[in-house]
Amino acid sequence: MQYISTRGKAEKSNFCDAVMTGLARDGGLIMPEFFPDFSDRLEQLSRLGYCDLAYEIMRPFADDIPDNVLHEIIRKSYLSFRDSEITPVKRVGPVYILELFHGPTLAFKDVALQFLGNLFEYILGKRGGKLNIIAATSGDTGSAAIYGVRGRRGITIFVMHPDGRVSPVQEMQMTSVTDHNVFNIAIDGTFDDAQAIVKSLFADLEFKDRNSLGAVNSINWARVLAQIVYYFYAGLKIRSETGFPKVSFCVPTGNFGDIFAGYSAAMMGLPVDKLILATNENDILSRFFNSGVYKAAEVVPTISPSMDIQAASNFERWIYLHFSGNSDMVRDLMRKFALEREIFIDLQTAPDKFISAGRAGTAEALETIKRFYGEFGYVLDPHSAVGVSVALSSPCSKTPIICLATAHPAKFPQAIKDATGIDGLAKAPQIEALKTLPTLKFKLPSDKCAVANFIERKLSSIQD
Ligand SMILES: *Cc1c(COP(=O)(O)O)cnc(C)c1O
């Protein structure tokens, strides 16, 4: 498989190079040249366990890695999950819940970042050299990335989170890792500010090359790839169980990474009826899919902080597919958005085949948490609750709806208490164990130069 850039001005690369490069050198996002079609193998795939399925799905995308090595990387990556099914699906009331939070940091980001950590280690082992990862996090990517790469030789990681805008548990999960090659930076700004700094550091090719920068945000194609697997896993399972020919998914969305994985699965022949995109008050994407206007607004902090995003970096991948791979169009639209913070795409004459979208605010999310606990004894985290709220208010679909549960409720104890009135309802031993650990973070202004200087200073002190 060859990989290309959505902006059409970067050289093609193989999978390992695409993984190490992160963002394409022309500032675009990396995409596979085509999506392999699995539609005539669904029966066979539906009988596989998670890791064997992951291997079948990933193999055509990662054909520069020997088959046995790929299989081993996958096997190792999911040993750290607490559920033998890795991503189990449960019937809860009117919906199916796809639990994606059984990894080490209790959010779906682990599914991709455990895999990515092992991939980096394999590629560095083969090629030598170092990798310095720069990441922006709205709360969950940071800890999942840190747990994905800590203790691995040749890798240093810098994670920027918006100061005061992640949940206390999320912050503790990151800052309690004080290894010498892990740096937590509290940025005086929003997630979008942090993400913009990451993108501008990657766009500075001289800085990028000098410091061997790598990306773990969902701009990295390997993350999307790892997430495609659970759409197949859950979709095929519920399809066989219910006899419905197609299923729908509801995806709590921030950066458009997770739902883009679902989109890719649909393009690869998974029988998907609808992908229901759910946002909280930060609803740029749900407004877009209902009006065609993509217009950034101020970020509002909510109880689902990992979705408090107004500039979804993976949206560029959708634009690329929507315009059938026309990178001139992508470049024009992205340039216009950077300047004017607003673009329009006509969805009336060319509607999207899969995506429908809705929004659920804080009150609805809290109500859904309360109702699901009261009626079904099931505790949803606030992100998953946004998804379930939107799924239940969507125009009645004839197909089963699989709602992605993206985080464990124990990451957001305050929201669970506010919703149910019960303290300590959602606990996890992994989180309790962190409470006595020392923490370390560095505060920096939301400024590219300040971050660049910090990174180079720390890297030279490690190398001494
Ligand atoms: C990251 C995250 C999301 C949003 O996922 P995207 O891929 O950014 O759309 C939703 N819920 C939780 C818990 C997350 O950590």
The ligand as a MOL file (V3000), in Angstrom:
LIG
                    3D

  0  0  0     0  0            999 V3000
M  V30 BEGIN CTAB
M  V30 COUNTS 15 15 0 0 0
M  V30 BEGIN ATOM
M  V30 1 C -10.8510 11.6920 22.0670 0
M  V30 2 C -12.1750 11.3780 22.6150 0
M  V30 3 C -13.3530 11.5950 21.8860 0
M  V30 4 C -13.3400 12.2100 20.5070 0
M  V30 5 O -12.7230 11.3870 19.5560 0
M  V30 6 P -12.2190 11.9920 18.1640 0
M  V30 7 O -11.4620 10.9110 17.4950 0
M  V30 8 O -11.3450 13.1670 18.5300 0
M  V30 9 O -13.4320 12.4420 17.4170 0
M  V30 10 C -14.5440 11.2090 22.4460 0
M  V30 11 N -14.6050 10.6850 23.6960 0
M  V30 12 C -13.5090 10.4700 24.4300 0
M  V30 13 C -13.6350 9.9020 25.7880 0
M  V30 14 C -12.2520 10.8080 23.9230 0
M  V30 15 O -11.1540 10.5960 24.6580 0
M  V30 END ATOM
M  V30 BEGIN BOND
M  V30 1 1 1 2
M  V30 2 1 2 3
M  V30 3 2 2 14
M  V30 4 1 3 4
M  V30 5 2 3 10
M  V30 6 1 4 5
M  V30 7 1 5 6
M  V30 8 2 6 7
M  V30 9 1 6 8
M  V30 10 1 6 9
M  V30 11 1 10 11
M  V30 12 2 11 12
M  V30 13 1 12 13
M  V30 14 1 12 14
M  V30 15 1 14 15
M  V30 END BOND
M  V30 END CTAB
M  END
